[in-house]
Amino acid sequence: MSPRRAAVLRDGGERSLREHLIATAERLISERGTAGLTVRAIAREAGVADGVLYNHFADKEELLAHALKAHVRTVERGLVALPEPGAGTVAENLRTHIRYGLAMHKGILPAMAGLIGRPEVLARFADAGEPGEDWRDRLLGYLAAERELGRIAPGARVEPAASMIVGVCHEAVLALLFGGSPPEPDVDGLVATLLDGLSP
């Protein structure tokens, strides 16, 4: 370990330099957003030379993708826990999933807004996760599990149901992104519509 690296990680416990760089980039994204975020700014904040980043990441886009994933996880840790299949009622659980999705999207919007013109970062971000990790996957898993439990219809098409919920969350975020006033989502109406098609 170089003296420079040792100084950077002195208080970092077991955290690797790669993890330190991701955490630094995540903090900058949380504080400043992604617009105009440079390798130099990340390196200076991390206390390393600019070139060190390229020892751990193929390029700036890879680092930003991992930092965005970390930022999403940080936002999600501040939200209510998602319900377990079989607990409570399906209607209330769907309301919780919808409110969770709306809050999560609103929380990550500032970070994503600066990347509208950076599709390569967004593509890396989409590829950086593990299957079942993101909220949409968990929502889909929840619906499939409720179908297995018989609490929704055996033939219920859970993919379109999940797409409807995600679409409502995206609509609210896109309205904010383009400077409009997002419509107040009718959560109860959406749940009622979904249950009309999902109920056994």
C-alpha positions as CSV (number, residue, x, y, z in Angstrom):
1,M,0.0,0.0,0.0
2,S,1.5,3.4,-1.0
3,P,1.8,6.1,1.7
4,R,-0.8,8.2,-0.2
5,R,-3.3,5.3,-0.2
6,A,-2.5,4.6,3.5
7,A,-3.2,8.2,4.4
8,V,-6.5,8.2,2.6
9,L,-7.8,5.0,4.2
10,R,-6.3,5.5,7.7
11,D,-9.7,5.9,9.3
12,G,-11.5,3.7,6.7
13,G,-11.3,0.4,8.5
14,E,-11.4,-2.5,6.0
15,R,-12.7,-0.3,3.2
16,S,-10.7,-0.7,0.0
17,L,-9.5,2.2,-2.1
18,R,-12.1,1.2,-4.7
19,E,-14.9,1.4,-2.1
20,H,-13.4,4.7,-0.8
21,L,-13.7,6.2,-4.4
22,I,-17.3,4.9,-4.8
23,A,-18.2,6.4,-1.4
24,T,-16.6,9.7,-2.2
25,A,-18.3,9.9,-5.6
26,E,-21.6,9.0,-4.0
27,R,-21.2,11.8,-1.4
28,L,-20.5,14.3,-4.1
29,I,-23.5,13.1,-6.1
30,S,-25.7,13.5,-3.0
31,E,-24.4,17.0,-2.2
32,R,-23.9,18.4,-5.7
33,G,-25.7,16.1,-8.2
34,T,-24.0,14.6,-11.2
35,A,-24.0,17.6,-13.6
36,G,-20.4,18.7,-14.2
37,L,-18.9,16.1,-11.8
38,T,-15.4,15.5,-13.0
39,V,-12.7,12.9,-12.3
40,R,-10.5,15.6,-10.9
41,A,-13.2,16.7,-8.4
42,I,-13.7,13.1,-7.3
43,A,-10.0,12.5,-7.0
44,R,-9.4,15.7,-5.0
45,E,-12.2,14.9,-2.6
46,A,-11.0,11.4,-2.2
47,G,-7.4,12.6,-1.5
48,V,-5.8,10.7,-4.4
49,A,-4.1,11.6,-7.7
50,D,-6.5,11.8,-10.7
51,G,-5.0,8.7,-12.4
52,V,-5.6,6.5,-9.4
53,L,-9.3,6.2,-10.4
54,Y,-8.2,4.4,-13.6
55,N,-6.4,1.8,-11.6
56,H,-9.8,0.7,-10.2
57,F,-12.4,1.6,-12.9
58,A,-12.3,1.3,-16.6
59,D,-13.5,4.9,-17.0
60,K,-15.4,7.7,-15.2
61,E,-18.7,6.2,-16.4
62,E,-18.1,3.0,-14.5
63,L,-17.3,4.9,-11.3
64,L,-20.4,7.0,-11.6
65,A,-22.6,4.0,-12.2
66,H,-21.4,2.3,-9.0
67,A,-21.7,5.6,-7.1
68,L,-25.3,6.0,-8.4
69,K,-26.1,2.5,-7.3
70,A,-24.7,3.3,-3.8
71,H,-26.8,6.5,-3.8
72,V,-30.0,4.7,-4.6
73,R,-29.3,2.2,-1.7
74,T,-28.7,5.2,0.6
75,V,-32.0,6.8,-0.4
76,E,-33.8,3.5,0.0
77,R,-32.4,3.0,3.6
78,G,-34.3,6.1,4.6
79,L,-37.7,4.7,3.4
80,V,-40.2,2.4,5.1
81,A,-39.6,-1.3,4.9
82,L,-41.4,-3.1,2.0
83,P,-44.0,-5.6,3.1
84,E,-43.5,-9.3,3.1
85,P,-45.8,-11.5,1.0
86,G,-48.6,-12.9,3.0
87,A,-48.5,-10.2,5.7
88,G,-51.3,-7.6,6.0
89,T,-53.6,-7.1,3.1
90,V,-52.6,-7.1,-0.6
91,A,-54.2,-3.7,-1.0
92,E,-52.3,-2.0,1.8
93,N,-49.1,-3.7,0.7
94,L,-49.5,-2.3,-2.9
95,R,-50.1,1.1,-1.4
96,T,-46.8,0.8,0.5
97,H,-45.0,-0.3,-2.7
98,I,-46.4,2.6,-4.6
99,R,-45.5,5.2,-1.9
100,Y,-42.1,3.7,-1.6
101,G,-41.6,3.9,-5.4
102,L,-42.7,7.5,-5.5
103,A,-40.5,8.5,-2.6
104,M,-37.5,6.7,-4.0
105,H,-37.8,8.2,-7.4
106,K,-38.2,11.7,-6.0
107,G,-35.1,11.1,-3.8
108,I,-32.9,10.0,-6.7
109,L,-34.2,12.5,-9.2
110,P,-31.6,15.2,-8.5
111,A,-28.7,12.7,-9.1
112,M,-30.3,11.4,-12.3
113,A,-31.3,14.8,-13.8
114,G,-27.6,15.6,-14.6
115,L,-27.3,12.4,-16.6
116,I,-30.0,13.0,-19.2
117,G,-27.4,13.6,-21.8
118,R,-25.1,10.8,-20.6
119,P,-26.7,7.6,-21.8
120,E,-23.5,5.7,-21.4
121,V,-23.6,6.3,-17.6
122,L,-27.2,5.3,-17.4
123,A,-26.5,2.1,-19.3
124,R,-23.7,1.2,-17.0
125,F,-25.9,2.0,-14.0
126,A,-28.6,-0.4,-15.4
127,D,-26.0,-3.1,-15.9
128,A,-24.3,-2.6,-12.5
129,G,-27.0,-4.2,-10.3
130,E,-27.7,-7.7,-9.4
131,P,-31.0,-9.5,-10.4
132,G,-33.7,-8.9,-7.8
133,E,-31.9,-6.0,-6.3
134,D,-33.8,-3.0,-7.5
135,W,-37.3,-1.9,-6.4
136,R,-39.1,-3.0,-9.6
137,D,-37.6,-6.5,-9.2
138,R,-38.7,-6.7,-5.6
139,L,-42.2,-5.5,-6.5
140,L,-42.4,-8.1,-9.2
141,G,-41.2,-10.8,-6.7
142,Y,-43.8,-9.6,-4.2
143,L,-46.6,-9.9,-6.7
144,A,-45.4,-13.4,-7.9
145,A,-45.2,-14.6,-4.2
146,E,-48.7,-13.3,-3.5
147,R,-49.9,-15.2,-6.6
148,E,-48.3,-18.4,-5.3
149,L,-50.0,-17.9,-1.9
150,G,-53.4,-17.6,-3.6
151,R,-53.9,-14.1,-2.4
152,I,-54.2,-12.9,-6.0
153,A,-55.6,-14.8,-8.9
154,P,-53.6,-17.8,-10.1
155,G,-53.5,-16.4,-13.7
156,A,-52.8,-12.8,-12.6
157,R,-50.3,-11.1,-15.0
158,V,-47.9,-9.6,-12.5
159,E,-45.5,-8.1,-15.1
160,P,-48.1,-5.6,-16.5
161,A,-49.3,-4.8,-13.0
162,A,-45.7,-4.0,-11.9
163,S,-45.3,-1.9,-15.1
164,M,-48.4,0.1,-14.2
165,I,-47.0,0.9,-10.7
166,V,-43.6,1.8,-12.0
167,G,-45.2,3.9,-14.8
168,V,-47.1,6.0,-12.2
169,C,-43.8,6.7,-10.4
170,H,-42.0,7.6,-13.6
171,E,-44.8,10.0,-14.6
172,A,-44.5,11.9,-11.4
173,V,-40.7,12.2,-11.8
174,L,-40.8,13.1,-15.4
175,A,-43.2,16.0,-14.7
176,L,-40.7,17.3,-12.1
177,L,-37.8,16.8,-14.5
178,F,-39.4,18.9,-17.2
179,G,-40.4,21.7,-14.8
180,G,-44.0,20.9,-14.5
181,S,-46.2,20.2,-11.5
182,P,-46.6,16.4,-11.2
183,P,-50.1,15.2,-10.9
184,E,-51.0,13.9,-7.4
185,P,-51.0,10.1,-7.9
186,D,-54.3,8.5,-7.0
187,V,-52.8,5.7,-5.0
188,D,-56.1,4.3,-3.9
189,G,-57.5,4.4,-7.4
190,L,-54.5,2.6,-8.8
191,V,-54.7,-0.1,-6.2
192,A,-58.4,-0.6,-6.9
193,T,-57.7,-0.8,-10.6
194,L,-54.9,-3.3,-10.1
195,L,-57.0,-5.5,-7.7
196,D,-59.8,-5.6,-10.2
197,G,-57.4,-7.5,-12.4
198,L,-55.5,-9.4,-9.8
199,S,-58.1,-10.6,-7.3
200,P,-59.0,-14.2,-7.3
